[in-house]
Amino acid sequence: MIIKDGKVFFRGDFVQKDILIEDGKIVKIGNNISGESIVNAAGKLVLPGLIDPHVHLREPGATEKEDFLTGSKAAIAGGFTTVIDMPNNSPPTTTAEALMKKGELSKKALCNVLFHFGATDDNFEEVKLAHPDSLKIYLGKTTGNMVLRNPGSLEKHYDIFPKDKPIVLHACDHSENEDENLTRTYKTIKAAIALAKSKGRKIHLAHAATKKELALARPFPNVTVEVAPHYLFLSTKDLPALGTKYKVYPPLKSEQKRLMLLSAFEEADCIATDHAPHTLADKEMGAAGFPGLETSLALMLTACNNGILTRSSVIKKMSENPASIFGIPGKGKIEEGFDGDITIVDPKKEWKVKGSELETKCKWSPFEGKTLTGKVYSVIRSGKTVFENYTFI
């Protein structure tokens, strides 16, 4: 397969290049590469397959909301060829056996699915047995019941889990009062960072919702932090329009806080959707979370088109950076020897978000009715086209 005439995101910039893929790997990048199986990418952006390090695909335990097939279709339609699934399922992914069973269930997925392993107050031996690539620790309320309650458990996990692998921290408070929420969140983050510094270990802060969270992480090279598009582009001023769908953890912040977070975007290490689908009936009952896989890239590109963000920074935070943070080999770059995971985007394609047309099983979006510019045209996974001309083959 030869991808020709596109603007390729190559070594931090967009350049006119051709890409040759053989046996699922990128084997040559250059100009005027000839061959028989041609993918015409003229007028398109050619990106590394995007990586989302924070998704909830709901299987097992809540497949009425999403499963590995529908969630992976949402990922592919959004340009993601790799996602990392969270452990707060029912049953939770906190034992080696649960991780193995989840891996079996994920074989139906159309994208590459990796897993964060869940930490509890007493599963230290299971962590060793499972030998996961990353560990997720909940220090605040979440969907499910996985919050650490023993004050010494965090330090013990810090000590036992390999220091070169990331521990992902859900460190936010969820009270509706913003001042109370942020006071507790910042206190938790400061304590978690101070402990990580004393242990010399790597941690990753999930779903930062304020500029200060980015600032708290910035001085420490072993601390990385992600932002989610809904905190960049939604605020409490959108609550009336969201109606019963408004609830998310952490809660949406004031418009002033949103603008401050957007202004500090460059301080974030990566973008993560925190794709958390629920049925509309669940949302009416107070379930927290937004679906986001299919709107993330388009929201970011629309902001780039409006001069708010830069394409190179956005794409790096959606590909190369998450691959580096989570140690995913062969992913996140268009380089010779890397996997043939490619996302081709039409940067001028305008489309309106309609939940009924999305691939996610929950069939709604907090960005319903919003017109976005930039849409995934084609997705190639391991050298094979799985999505073309805006649809699945």
Secondary structure, 3 states (H helix, E strand, C coil): CEEEEEEEEECCEEEEEEEEEECCEEEEEECCCCCCCEEECCCCEEEECEEEEEECCCCCCCCCCCCHHHHHHHHHHCCEEEEEECCCCCCCCCCHHHHHHHHHHHHHCCCEEEECEECCCCCHHHHHHHCCCCEEEECCCCCCCCECCCCCHHHHHHHHCCCCCCEEEECCCCCCCHHHHHHHHHHHHHHHHHHHHHHCCCEEEEEECCHHHHHHHCCCCCEEEEECHHHHHCCHHHHHHHHHHCCCCCCCCCHHHHHHHHHCHHHCCEECCCECCCCHHHHHCCCCCCCCCCCHHHHHHHHHHCCCCCHHHHHHHCCHHHHHHCCCCCCCCCCCCCECCEEEEEEEEEEECCHHHCCCCCCCCCCCCCEEEEEEEEEEECCEEEEECCEEC
